[in-house]
Amino acid sequence: MERTADQLPWWQKSLVWVLRFIIGGVFIMSGFVKMVDPWGFLFKLEEYLAVWDIWQPRTVVLIAVLLISGYEFVMGMLLALGCYKRVAVWGLTLMMAFMLPLTLYIWIYDPVSDCGCFGDFWVLSNAATFWKNVLIASGLGVLLCLNPRVRQSFFQPAIQWIVGAWISLYIVVIGLYGYTIQPLVDFRSFPVGTALTEVSDADAEDDDEYVFVYEKDGETRDFPLSELPDSTWTFVDRRPANGKGSVSAAQFAIYDGDEDVTDEVIAAEGDEILLVIPEPVRADISYTFTVNEMYEYADSVGIPMIALLGGDSRAVERWRDVAMAEYPCYTVDDTQLKELSRGSMSVVTLRDGIVSSKNSLENIYPPAIEAPEDIFDFWFEIEGGDPGKNLIGLNLFFGGGLLLIYLFQGIILGIRLWIRKWIALRRKKVENTVEKESDVIGEE
């Protein structure tokens, strides 16, 4: 005879809740960091498809990005909250049935450097990713047996659909913001506050060397030049040993033809505007008028503006011809541009050579650029909102809503019961009316 929840030992109930929180938390984090930066996950999926020689329209890949990220987040939340006890566990188990052999294949054949499970937030080696999935699958196996028997949950079954809908709306808003504007949280190499030029020679001489970052079996370590590891370690990056500057900033390079002009075109003092176009062939030409108007106003008030394009000198010439660009155009490695700012076309502002804001060109209101009232309105429109404050606002709004659902679920259930009774009463009145009319017709 199968034991009920009340008959389960206390340690089994505790184990279920621990596994709910741990496994649910892993999927919540995995889904969130992918959805907060959908462009990053999109590039990772396109990398997979390129390795397997599969071509798909970017729209199809984007739909996959939103579905996978949202699925992980929502299912993880439902599991952690104790909602839909069978559906949540089975849903995540089916995902692991696909991910476990996939990560084993990636570990053995190494087609990509990392699986992208946690985006740029946490880069794991392929071996660590596989064994992490083995542990998750083992925990889900336990939950398949015990989770339905532990009926305790944060929310009553009758209103779990409201919880599911609310957290689904939250993660969709996060994803749409990240895709159309910029990620609300920046885990990339060039976050706001990063200098795009190397530390000066004077600063570098203070410590006289760099530290080199290597990775092996999921472990990342810094090595001085005199103690570099053997070939079993994989080089990741380098940074000044004195801690000034950043790894990626020291490697960011802008080219005019074959000449590195980074230090020449990045102003060490004052404001500057960068138009970032990592894939010129995908850029929307309809925005070129707004870009040209932006340049004209910026030039009139003494703010330098340049365009950084992924590709070679031919891409620059094509862009100048198509966009009728009068602003200086340079080339940068497309991977670095995708790290710098997301979107097919975006605007990055610098202050004293340091990244001060990022914004998608789609998010800029053209009239505010074409005819600004003053330089402050112009700059405010280019910079856009503060992602950090927006994330806090979204979390407070949706987190507060979830808390209200939890605190007033008794009232919600009462309203639900009243609505059902009212519907039943109305149905009964309609049936009685129809019956009386049928009797009158029969008597006639």
N, C-alpha and C positions, 0 to 999 in steps of 0.2 A: 504494500500500500504506500503510495507516494505521500510524503510528509507535506503538510501545509506550511505556510510562512511562520505561523505561531509555533510550529513544532521544530523549526530549524534551530540548531545551536546558535548561541550569540555570536560565536566567532565566524560562522558562515554568513550571518547577516552583516557583520562588520566587514568581512572580506568583500562581499558584494558592493558595499558602499565605497570601499577603498578602490576597487577596480572601476566602478562607475566614474569616480572622480579622476583617477589617473588616466585611464584610456579615453574617457570623454574629453579630458583636458588636452591630451595629445592631439586629438582630432580637431578640437576647437582652435588650438594654436595653429595647426597645419592649415586648416581652412581659412583662418583669418589672415595669416601672413601671405597666402596666395591671393585672396580676394582684395586685400588692401592694396596690392600692387599687381593688378591683372595683366599689365603689359609684361612684367617680368615672367609670370607663369606662361604667358602666351609665347614669349621668345623661347622658353625652355621646351614647350611642346613642339614648336617649329624645329628646334634642334633635334628632338627625337625623330620627327618625321623626316628630316633631311638625312639622318643617319640610316633610316630604313628605306630611303628613296621613295617616300610617299608624299605626294603633293595634294594639299587641300587649300581652298580659299581661306583667307584670313578670317572671314566672318564665321566660317564653320569652326575654326580653331578657337575663336573668341567664345562662341557658344559653349564649347567643351570646357573652356577655362571657367566660365561662370557656373556651369552645372557641377563640375567636379569640386570646385572650391566651396560653393554653397552647400552641396551635399555633405561634405566633410564637417563643415561648421554646424549645420542644423542637426545632423545625426549625433555629433559629439555633444551638443547642448542637451538634446533630448535624453541621451544616456546619462549625462552628469546630473540632470534634474530628476531622473527616475521616471520620465514620461515614456509612453509607448514601449513598454519593457521588452516585448518580443520584436516589434518592428525595428527599434533602434539597434538592438544587438544583431539581429539577422541582417539588417542593412549594412552595418559595418563589417560583419563577417563576410558577406558577399564581396565587398570592396577588397578586403584582405585576401580573399581567394584569387583575386586578379593581381593585386600588388605584390604578394609574396613571390610567386614565380617570376614576375617582371623584375623585381629587385635582385633576385638570384641571378637572372640572366645578365643584368647590368653589372653585378659584382664579378661574374666570370669573364664576360667579354669586354667590359669597360668601354661601351660605345660613347658615353658622355662622362664628364668629369664628376658630376654629382647628379642625383635624381631630381633635385629641386623640391623635395618634400616640404621643406620649411622656407622656400624662397631664398632671399638673401639674408634673412634673419639668422639662420643657423645652417651652415653648410657642413653636411656630414659626408664622410667617405662612403663609397658604395658598399664596403663591407659592414660598416656600422649601420647603414640604412637597412641592410638585409636582416641583421641580427635584432635590430630594433623592431622590425616587423614580425619576427619570430616571437618575441616576447608579447607583442600586442595580440597576435593570433592566439597564443596560449591563454592570455587573459580573457579573450572573447570566448574561447572554448569553455572556460569555467562559467562565464556569465550566461552562455546558452543554456546551461543546466540550472543555475541558481537564480538568475535575475528575475524571471517571472514569479518565483516563489516569495520574493521579498516585495511585498505590495506597498511598502512605505514609499511615498513620493512627495515632492514639494507641492504638487498640484493634483487636484482631484481629476479622475479620468474624464469627466464630462466636459472639462474646460481645457484639456490638453491641446485641442486643435487651435485654441486661441493662442496658447504659448508658442506652438509651432509656427503659426502665421506671423506672430510678432517678431520672433527671432529671424524668420526668413526675410521679412521686410528690412530688418536691421542690416543683415549681411548684403542684401541687394543694394541698399543705399551706399554702403561702404565700397562695394565693387564699382558702381556707376561713378562715384566720385573719383576713385582711383583711375578709372579708364578715361573719363572725359576731362578731368582737371589734372591732378597729380596725386600720388599716394598720400594718404593721411599720415602715414608713418614712413620715414625714409630709412631703409636699411642698406642703401647702396653705397658706392664708394665716394660719392660727392654730395653729401648732405649739406644743408644750409650751414654756413660757418666754415666750409672748407676753402682753403686757398688753392687756386688753380695754377699757381706757379711754384716751382721748387723753392725750398729755403735758400737763402743767399749763401754764397761761398763763405762769407764771414761767419754765419751761423753754423755752417757745416763744419768749419775748421775747429769750432769749439770742442767738438767731440771726435772729429777727424775720421769718422767712419759711419757706415750704415749698419743696421741690423737686417738680416735676411730671414724671411718667414718661410718655413717649410712645413709640410703636412705629411703624416704617415699614420695609417690605420685610425683615422679619426682624431689624431692628436696634432695640434698645431703648436709649433715652438719657434722662438726667435734665436738666431745664431749670429754671432759676430763674423766678420770676414775671415778671421784667422781660424775659426772653428766650424767651417761648413760641414754638414753631414755627408754620409755616403750616398750612393745613387738610389738607394731604396727609399729615400725621402723625395717628395715632390715639391719643387719650388712654387711658392704662391705669390709672394710680393716682397718688396723691400721698403724700408722707411728710415729716416735719419735716426741715429742712435740717441741723439739728445732729446728726442721726442717732439721736436718742432716740425710742423708740417704733417702731412699724412702720406701713407703709402701711395695711394692712387694719385694724389695731387702731384707727387714728385714724378709721376710717369705720364701725366696728361700732356699731350703734345699737339700743337697746332702747326700745320704745314702750309706753306705757299709754294706749290710745286714740290720739290724735294727738300726745301729748306725749312728747318724748325724755327718758327717765328713766335713761339709761345710768349717769351718774355717781352717781345716787341709789341704784340697786339693786345696783351692783357695789361690794362692800366694799373699801375701800382697805387695810384691815388685817384679818388673821385669815383663817380658812378659810370657804369658801362652796361650796355644791353647786348646779349648774345641771342641770335636767332638760331635755334638748334634744329637741324633737319637730318636725322640719322639715315633716312632712306629717301633720297630725293625723288626716286621714281614713284613713290607712294604719296608724295606731298600733294595736297589739294591746291591746285593752281588758283582757285577762286579766292584764296586768302592773300594773294600777292598784292592786291590793291591796298588792303589794310596794312600789310607789311611796309609797302613803299610810303604810305602816309605816316606810319610810325617813324620811319627813318627820317623823313623830311622834318617832322616836328622835333625829334631828338637832335638832329643836326642843327636846327635853328636855335636851340637852347644850350648847345655845346655838350651834349651827351653822346659819346662815341657809341656806334652800333655796328656790329659785324655779324656775318652769317657763318656758321660752322656746318659743313656738309659732310656726310659720310660718302666715301668714294675717292676718286682721283681728280686730277685737273680737268678731265673731260666732263665730269659731273658739275664742276664749278662753271665751266663755259656754257653747258646746257642750261643751268639754272639762271645765269646772267641773261641769257637770250630769252628764255621763257618768261621769267619774272620781271624783266627789264630792271634788274637790280643795279642801283647806283652805289649801294653800300659795299664795303669790302667783303669778299667771300674767300673762305679758306677751307681746307680739308682736315678732318680728324678721323681717326679710326672709328668706324660705326659702333663698335662695341662700347667704346668710351662715351660716345654721345648718348647711347641708350642708358648707360649708367648715370650720366649727368642729369638727364631729364627724360621723362616718359612722354609718349605721344608721337604722332607723325610730324608735327610741327609744334614747337614750344618756345617760350621766351624765358631766358635765365637772366637775372640782373645780378651785377657784381658791385660791391662797394669796397674800394681799395684792394681789388683783386680777389676778394672773398665772396663766395656765393651768398647772396642775401635773399633771393626768392626764386621760385620756379612756378611757371603757369603755362597751361596749354593755350595755344593760340585760339582754339575754339571757345575758350572761356572769356576771351577779351571782347568787350562790347565795341564794335567798330566806330560808332559816332564819338565815343569818349576818346578815341585815339585820333580820329580825323580832325576833330575840332574841340580840343580840351579847353576848359575855361582857364586853367593855369597849369603849371608844371606839377603841382601836387596832385591834381585830379588825374593827370597823365600817368604819373608814377604809381598812384594808387591802383589804377585800372590794370596796369601791366603786372604789378606784384600779385594782385588777387588777394584772397583771404589767407588767414593763418591756419595751416593744416592742423597744427597742434590744438588750437582753441576749438576748431571745428570738430575734431575727434572727441574732445572732452564734452562738447555740447551734445553730440550724437549719443555718446555713452550715457550721459546723464538723462537724456530724454528717453532712450529705449530701456536703460537700466531702471529708471524710475517707473516706467510703464510696467515692466516685468514685476517690480516690487509691489505696485498697486494691484496687479492681478493676483499676486500671492496673498496680500493682506485682505483683500475684499472678495476672495473667491467664494465665500459663503453667500455674500450678497449677489454675486453673479449667478450662482446656482439657484438662488431664490427667484431672481428675475427670469432665468431660463425656465423654471418650473411654472411661474405665473404665465409666461408666454405660451407654454405648451397647453396649460389649462384653458387659456383664452381661445387658442386655436381650436381645441377640442369642443369648447362650448359653441363657438361660431359654426363649426361643422355640424354639430348636433342641431342647432337652430335651422340651418339650411336644409338638413335632412327632414326635419319636422315640417317645414314649409312646403317642401316638395311633396311630402306624403299627404298633407292636407289638400293641396291642389289636385293631387291625383284622385283623392276621394271625391272631391267636388265634381271633377270631370266624369268620374264613374257614375255618380248619382244622376248627372244630366243625361 
